[in-house]
Amino acid sequence: MTDDRLFLITGATGKTGRATAELLLAGGHRVRAMVHRDDERSRALAAAGAEVVQADLLDLDDVTAAVQGVSGAYLCYPIRDGLLEATVNFAQAATEAGVRSVVDMSQISARRAAGSLAARQHWLAERLLDRTGLRTTHLRPTFFAEWLTTWWERRGGEGFLRLPFGEGRHAPIAATDQARVIAAVLADPEPHDRAGYSLHGPVELDHHDIARTISGVLGIPVHYEPISVEEFASAMRRRGMAAHPVQHLSNVAVDYRNGVFAGTNDVVEQVGGRAPLSVERFVVERKADFETSGPNFVPAP
């Protein structure tokens, strides 16, 4: 039988969105990729067979047009102002259009008492979606493996991770592994209705362990240097980062130290169908990204 369902992927040029769209297309599904602009990433999705639409989740008319004829949707909003308005717009438009299901990208730190405004808003967005008639699944990943490349500094033949995470631990999860879960739930949403899944990589590590792993793959010294939350926030502000993500990252650093991001489970393998990448394997596959410094590294004083 031919599966002619249409899946909407918001944030389709982002890390998890792009990987999810590619998996669905490879599986023979129809994909509508929602993007902010026409660029080489959106053109690549179109070339792969996606229907690309330019739209803004903060524009109700845009969202209403984007959900027409859609069976299931992946809802992903960046760490910036507007999450609750975007979720309300999506919920209303999707309900009117008869969308059956939604996979919601939340955060592992999402809870009522979160110090991060973004994390608290994600908790509220989850509750809003749970009150709709949509088959709803919430994904709450720990820190992405890709974040290592964002905060990475390559200096003088050595690598540095200067981060405010103390001796906390987590099991980094790659975007491609998250995409396998997203695509699987979109294809078969009923067993996952009202479920909330935390997503983790295979092994829990602290950043000293992570530095040693990266060092072993790259063959250079790599150092983890714990810094204060204040130094981290100040560096992000100097880089021009907006107040909302700075407030979020500062508070999740505290959560991380307190164990909120820790843990492992088998969700990726059981739902997504494949064991998640280790940090070692991720670095092997992304070696080129470690040849230069990432965009947000915190320089030494």
ABEGO torsion letter per residue (X at the ends): XBBABBBBBBGAABAAAAAAAAAAAAAGBBBBBBBABBBAAAAAAAAAGBBBBBBBAABAAAAAAAABGBABBBBBBBBBBGAAAAAAAAAAAAAAAGBABBBBBBBAABBAABABAAAAAAAAAAAAAAABABBBBBBBBBBBAAAAAAABBBBGGBBBBBBAAEABBBBBBBAAAAAAAAAAAAABAAAABGBBBBBBBABBBBAAAAAAAAAAAAGBBBBBBBBBAAAAAAAAAAAGBBAAAAAAAAAAAAAAAAGAABEBBAAAAAAAGBBBBBAAAAAAAAAAAAABBBAABBBBX
